[in-house]
Each structure stands twice: as C-alpha cells, then as structure tokens.
Amino acid sequence: MPMQAPQSRLLGSLNATATASPSPGLAANHTGPWCLQVPIPDGLFLSLGLVSLVENLLVVVAIAKNRNLHSPMYCFICCLALSDLLVSVSSVLETAVLLLLVVQQLDDVIDVLICSSMVSSLCFLGAIAVDRYISIFYALRYHSIVTLPRARCVVLAVWGASVTSSSLFVAYYNHTAVLLCLIILFLAMLALMAVLYVRMFTRACQHAQGIARLHKGQRPSHQGSGLKGAATLTILLGIFFFCWGPFFLHLALIVLCPRHPTCSCVFKNFNLFLTLIICNSIVDPLIYA
C-alpha cells in the first residue's frame, strides 16, 4: 500500500519485514546509491484502484444482465472480474478509509479481503486457461464436460478455498509457511497457464498448416496467423508474469535473503509491486472480457 497510508496488518508486516535493516552491523549506505526506489503517490494508487473498480464492475454487470452470456466460460470471466474488483475495493478501502479510521476488526476483514481476492484471481486465471484448453482439445465433448452446474461448483470451490486459506494466512501471517504457500500457488498457476496456452498455440499452428496444405495459395495468411498467435501468447503470459511476478519475488526474497543488502533494494519497491497487481486488474478485462 502507499507508504503514507496505514497498511493492513498482513501486507504491512511484509513491508515491515522487507524494509528492516539488513543487519545491525551493516551501514545504511551499504544498499548504495544504485538502489532505486520508485515512489507511489497515494493519489495514483487510489486512481488506479478506482479505474479498476469501475472497469471490472462493468464486466460483472454486463455478464449478469445478458442471459446470452450465462455460460461456463463467461461465468469464469465474471468471477475473474469480481476477484479483480475485490482487489481494487480492498485497496481503495484501505487507502481512503484507514487514513481516517483504524479499527482492528476492520483491519482483519481487509486483510482477508485482500488475500482472498488475490488468491481467487490467480485461481480463476488458471480456470479460464483450463476451460479454453478443453474447448480446443475436446471440442465435440466440451458442452458435456464443462456444464454450468460444474462451473458453479468450481466457482464455489475456488471462493471457499480462497476465503479459508486467506483466513489461515492472516492468522499465521508471520510464518514462513504462509509465504511459501503463496509462492507455490503463483508458480503453479504460471506453469499451468504456460503449458496449456503453449499447447493451444501449437494445436492452432498445426491446424493452420493443415489448411495451408489444402490451400497452398494462402501460405502467407498462415504465417501471419502464426505471428499473431505468438504475439497474443507473449502478451498474455508476459502481462501475467510482469504484473504478478515482482510481488511474489518480494515474498521469495523475504524467505531466501531477508537481511541481504541486494534484497533490501528490492524490498524498497514493495508499494510498486502492489501497484502492478492493481494494473493487472485493469488489464484483465481488456484481455479476457
């Protein structure tokens, strides 16, 4: 959260751990002038949160109101938008409200809200990847495999697991196991998305090659489709890694080198990493919805 605002206990503890002095024997200038810290103003953070909130709210309302979009695929997209919306709500709520009023019970609720929204957002990104994989590799059986009741069960399972795990994370926020679980979740979702989307891209290229063999005159079109597919895949995975990676790198360094001067330089940009997650909430509707 912004440096000036009172942080929630969970994220505040991560930032406090990160910005602690590397060791009593190390001078402050051991981080050196090369240690870059990007300041994030409260106004910018609040503005990004509001943009993300409005954008994802529009997606949720559009899918909820349009009965033609009441299908498993759009159900997952709606839940992703709802998760991103909660990320924004928790950020705006903490920045705007806690500046004026600090209540321990409210602090605990915001902690669970922040953590569960992040966990559910990661899980629904993986669910969308699985849904699209099934739609391509099991096209004829897709509507019998991915039914609306099953999609609802997945949604309930994800939200239930997110809230439960987040409550445990908040209760034991100062344990290394909490950080390791979050890091493993991120790596698992990254690996799942990379494997599934690369396989889908490979299948699309094979399909395009088959069409090109039937229509040899359309070979340039096939090459153009391959380049567009590669660009789309790069953007999809690149944005996910760029927005989420720094935050989980921060968590990993807390476990691996909490007192090393080089790691301390990374820790100084904790608020920047949280801002990137908010930016991901802004970009997700543009990519998926």
C-alpha positions in Angstrom: 0.0 0.0 0.0 1.2 3.6 -0.2 3.9 4.4 2.2 2.0 7.3 3.8 -1.2 5.2 4.4 -1.6 2.9 7.4 -1.2 -0.6 5.9 -3.2 -3.6 6.7 -1.6 -6.0 9.2 -0.7 -8.7 6.6 0.8 -6.5 3.9 2.1 -4.1 6.4 4.0 -6.9 8.1 5.5 -8.0 4.8 6.6 -4.4 4.1 8.0 -4.0 7.6 9.9 -7.2 7.3 11.2 -6.2 3.9 12.3 -2.7 4.9 14.0 -3.8 8.1 17.7 -3.0 8.4 19.7 -5.8 6.7 21.7 -6.4 9.9 22.9 -4.4 12.9 26.4 -4.4 11.6 25.6 -3.1 8.1 25.5 0.6 7.5 22.6 2.1 5.7 24.7 3.2 2.8 25.5 -0.5 2.0 22.5 -0.6 -0.2 24.3 2.1 -2.2 23.1 4.9 -4.3 22.3 2.4 -7.1 19.4 1.2 -5.0 16.4 2.5 -7.0 13.2 3.2 -5.1 10.1 4.2 -7.1 7.7 6.3 -5.0 4.0 5.6 -5.5 1.8 8.6 -4.5 -1.5 7.9 -2.7 -3.4 9.7 -5.4 -2.0 7.5 -8.2 -2.7 4.3 -6.2 -6.3 5.5 -5.4 -6.9 6.5 -9.0 -5.8 3.1 -10.4 -7.9 1.3 -7.9 -11.0 3.3 -8.9 -10.4 2.7 -12.6 -10.0 -1.0 -12.0 -13.2 -1.0 -9.8 -15.3 0.7 -12.5 -13.9 -1.4 -15.3 -14.4 -4.7 -13.6 -17.8 -3.7 -12.3 -18.9 -3.0 -15.9 -17.8 -6.6 -16.9 -19.7 -8.1 -13.9 -22.9 -6.2 -14.7 -22.8 -6.8 -18.4 -22.4 -10.6 -17.9 -25.1 -10.7 -15.1 -27.6 -8.8 -17.2 -27.1 -10.5 -20.5 -28.7 -14.0 -20.4 -26.8 -15.0 -23.6 -23.6 -14.8 -21.6 -24.7 -17.1 -18.9 -22.3 -19.9 -19.9 -19.4 -21.6 -18.1 -16.8 -19.6 -20.0 -18.3 -16.2 -19.1 -19.0 -17.5 -15.6 -15.2 -17.8 -15.1 -14.6 -14.5 -16.7 -17.2 -12.9 -14.5 -15.6 -14.4 -11.4 -12.2 -13.2 -12.5 -13.6 -9.7 -12.9 -15.2 -10.0 -9.5 -11.9 -11.0 -7.9 -10.1 -8.1 -9.6 -12.9 -5.8 -8.4 -12.3 -7.0 -4.8 -8.6 -6.3 -5.2 -9.5 -2.8 -6.2 -12.2 -2.4 -3.5 -9.8 -3.6 -0.7 -7.1 -1.3 -2.0 -9.3 1.8 -2.3 -11.0 1.0 1.1 -7.7 0.7 2.9 -6.2 3.8 1.3 -9.3 6.0 1.7 -10.9 4.7 5.0 -7.9 3.7 7.1 -6.4 7.2 6.6 -9.2 8.4 8.8 -10.2 5.4 10.9 -8.1 2.5 12.1 -10.2 -0.3 13.6 -8.6 -3.7 14.4 -11.7 -5.7 13.3 -11.9 -3.7 10.0 -8.2 -4.3 9.5 -8.7 -8.1 9.8 -11.6 -8.0 7.3 -9.5 -6.0 4.8 -6.6 -8.5 5.3 -8.8 -11.4 4.4 -10.4 -9.5 1.6 -7.1 -8.6 0.0 -5.6 -12.1 0.4 -8.7 -14.0 -0.8 -9.2 -11.7 -3.8 -5.5 -12.2 -4.9 -5.8 -16.0 -4.4 -9.1 -16.2 -6.2 -7.8 -14.0 -9.1 -4.9 -16.4 -9.7 -7.2 -19.4 -9.5 -9.7 -18.1 -12.0 -6.9 -17.2 -14.4 -6.0 -20.9 -14.3 -9.7 -21.9 -14.6 -10.1 -19.8 -17.8 -6.9 -21.5 -19.2 -8.3 -24.9 -18.5 -11.7 -24.0 -19.9 -10.1 -22.8 -23.2 -7.9 -25.9 -23.3 -10.9 -28.2 -23.1 -12.8 -26.2 -25.7 -10.0 -26.8 -28.2 -8.8 -30.3 -27.4 -12.2 -31.7 -26.6 -14.4 -29.5 -28.8 -17.0 -32.2 -29.5 -17.4 -33.1 -25.8 -16.9 -29.6 -24.4 -20.6 -28.8 -23.6 -20.9 -32.2 -21.9 -17.7 -31.8 -19.9 -18.0 -28.1 -19.0 -21.6 -27.7 -17.8 -23.0 -24.7 -16.0 -23.6 -26.7 -12.7 -20.0 -27.9 -12.8 -18.7 -24.4 -13.5 -20.7 -23.2 -10.5 -19.2 -26.0 -8.3 -15.7 -24.9 -9.4 -16.6 -21.2 -8.6 -17.8 -22.2 -5.1 -14.8 -24.4 -4.5 -12.4 -21.6 -5.6 -14.1 -18.9 -3.4 -14.4 -21.3 -0.5 -10.7 -22.3 -0.7 -9.7 -18.7 -1.2 -11.5 -17.4 1.9 -10.4 -20.4 4.1 -6.8 -20.2 3.1 -6.8 -16.4 3.4 -8.2 -16.6 6.9 -5.4 -19.0 7.8 -2.8 -16.8 6.1 -4.0 -13.8 8.1 -4.0 -15.8 11.4 -0.4 -17.0 10.8 0.9 -14.1 8.6 4.3 -14.1 10.3 5.1 -17.8 9.5 7.4 -18.7 6.6 4.9 -21.4 5.6 2.4 -18.7 4.6 4.8 -17.1 2.2 5.8 -20.5 0.7 2.2 -21.4 0.1 1.6 -18.2 -1.8 4.8 -18.5 -3.8 3.9 -22.2 -4.7 0.4 -21.1 -5.8 1.8 -18.4 -8.1 4.4 -20.8 -9.7 1.7 -23.5 -10.1 -0.7 -21.1 -11.9 2.2 -19.7 -14.1 3.2 -23.3 -15.1 -0.4 -24.3 -15.7 -1.1 -21.3 -17.9 2.2 -21.6 -19.8 1.8 -25.3 -20.5 -1.9 -25.0 -21.6 -1.6 -21.9 -23.7 1.6 -23.2 -25.4 -0.2 -26.4 -26.3 -3.2 -24.5 -27.6 -0.9 -22.3 -29.7 0.8 -25.4 -31.0 -2.5 -27.0 -31.9 -3.6 -23.8 -33.7 -0.4 -23.8 -35.7 -0.9 -27.4 -36.7 -4.5 -26.7 -37.7 -3.3 -23.7 -39.8 -0.7 -25.8 -41.5 -3.3 -28.4 -42.4 -5.4 -25.6 -44.0 -2.4 -24.3 -45.8 -1.7 -27.7 -47.4 -5.2 -27.7 -48.7 -5.0 -24.1 -50.0 -1.4 -23.6 -50.9 -2.0 -20.1 -52.0 -2.9 -19.0 -48.5 0.5 -19.7 -47.0 1.3 -16.0 -46.2 -2.0 -15.9 -44.3 -0.9 -18.9 -42.3 2.4 -17.2 -41.4 0.5 -14.1 -40.4 -1.8 -16.1 -38.2 1.2 -17.8 -36.5 2.8 -14.4 -35.8 -0.4 -13.1 -34.4 -0.8 -16.2 -32.2 2.7 -15.9 -30.9 2.2 -12.2 -30.2 -1.0 -12.9 -28.3 0.6 -15.7 -26.3 3.5 -13.5 -25.4 1.3 -10.7 -24.3 -1.0 -13.0 -22.3 1.8 -14.7 -20.3 4.0 -11.6 -20.3 1.5 -9.4 -18.6 0.6 -12.1 -16.1 4.3 -12.5 -15.2 5.2 -8.8 -15.3 2.3 -7.8 -13.0 2.3 -10.7 -10.5 6.0 -11.8 -10.7 7.6 -8.8 -8.7 5.2 -9.2 -5.8 6.0 -12.9 -5.4 9.7 -12.3 -6.0 9.4 -10.0 -3.0 7.8 -12.8 -1.0 10.5 -15.3 -2.1 13.3 -12.9 -1.2 11.8 -12.5 2.3 12.3 -16.2 2.7 15.6 -16.6 1.0 17.6 -13.4 1.9 15.7 -11.1 4.3 18.8 -9.4 5.5 20.9 -9.2 2.4 21.6 -5.6 1.1 20.8 -6.5 -2.5 17.4 -8.0 -1.4 16.8 -4.8 0.6 16.9 -2.8 -2.6 14.1 -5.0 -4.0 12.1 -4.6 -0.7 12.1 -0.8 -1.0 9.7 -1.1 -4.0 7.0 -3.1 -2.2 4.4 -0.5 -3.0 5.3 -0.6 -6.7 4.7 -4.3 -6.8 1.3 -3.9 -5.3 0.5 -1.2 -7.8 1.4 -3.6 -10.6 -1.2 -6.0 -9.3 -3.8 -3.2 -9.5 -2.6 -2.6 -13.1 -3.2 -6.3 -13.8 -6.8 -5.8 -12.6 -7.2 -3.0 -15.1 -5.7 -5.1 -18.0 -7.5 -8.4 -17.3 -10.9 -7.1 -18.7 -9.2 -5.9 -21.8 -7.6 -9.3 -22.4 -10.4 -11.7 -21.3 -13.7 -9.9 -21.3 
